[in-house]
Amino acid sequence: MKVQKFSLSDASMERSPGQEADIFAGNLVDERHGGPVTIGYGRYSPNQVLEDTIAVDDTMIVLEGRLSVSSADGTVEAGPGDIVYMPKGNRVTIRSHEQGAVTAYVTYPHWRTAGGEGGQ
């Protein structure tokens, strides 16, 4: 792989697999590109909920809007510039607030080959 720069406009957003909510993910690097991680962008419409057991170590950076992430350990709220780390095996509920949210994510290993629902 070579050094690359990505922007939100580079992502082809698709509904997060296995979800009915208006939550979309756009992988920019994944197993098809030969790197060890998946990176991409996520888009949450207002007041959406994603429930998932995290299949990979997942790091989400909030770029716009606000999200709440709940697990057995409690709830964290995140806004622009905040980073949320969700370790593999945790059951989480991610809720977007009234303005929705845009995120960037990095997972290790690739969420699609690990059977995960989708990047955030």
N, C-alpha and C positions, 0 to 999 in steps of 0.2 A: 504494500500500500504506500501511497505517497501522502505528503502533507496536503490537507484540503481544508477549505473554509466553507461553511454552510450558512444559509439564511432560511428563515421561515418559508420564504417563497419557493425554496428548493424542495420542500416536502410535499409529497403527494398524500394527502390526508385520506384515510379510510376509517370507517367505523371500527372501533376497537372490537376485535374478534370476541364472540360470545356475549356481547353486550347489546342491550336494546336502547340504552340511553344515548343521548346526543353527545357522545364522546368519541374523538377521532385521534388516530395516531399516524404518524408519517415517519417511517424509518429512513434514515439517510445512509447509515452504515449498518450492516448486519452480516449474518453468516454467508450471504451471497458475495460479499466483498472481501472475504478472507481475514478480516480483523477479529480480535478476541472479544469485542464488545458490540452491543447494539446501541446506536445513538439516534436520536430523532426528536421530533416535536409532538406535543399533544395539544389538543384543543377541547375544552369542556364548555358546552353551552351553559347558560345560567341554570342553577338549581338542579344539577344532575348528580346521580349517585352511581359509583362503581364499587362493587364488592368483589374481592378476589383474595385468594391465598397466593402470596407472592412466590413464584416458581424460581426466581433468580434474585440476586442482589440488585436492587433497583434504587437509583438515585434520581430524584426529580428536582429540577430548578424551576421555580415559579417566575415567569417573565412578566405576565400581566394578570390582573384579577386576584382572586383569593380562593384558597382551598382549605378544607379541614380534612385531616387524615386521622382516623380512629383505629385503634388496635386494642388488644387486651391490656396494653400498658397505658392507655389514656388517649387523649386527643391533642393534636397539635394543629395550630392554624398557621398558614403560610401565605405570604404576599410577595410582591415583586422583590427579587433579590434573595429570597429565602430558599434554602436547600432542605429537602426532606429525604432521609435515607430510610428505605424499607428493606430489612434483611429477609433473605430467603426463608420461607416457611411461615411468615407472619400472615395472619388473616387481617385484612385491612378494609375499611370503608372510606372511600375518597368522595367528598362532597364539594361541589363547586358552589360558590355563593352567588348572589343575585347578578353580579356582572360577568359570571363565567370566568374562565382562566385559560391562559396559554402557558405551556410548560416546555421545557427541554428535558430529555431523559438520557441516562446512560445505564445500561444493564450489563451484568456479567453473570453467567455467559449470556448467550442470545436467548431472549425470551421466547421467540417463536419455536426454536428447536427444543426448549425445555418444557413446552406445553403451557406457557403462561398465556393469560388472556390478552395482554397487550401492554405496550409501553404507555407511560402516562404523559 
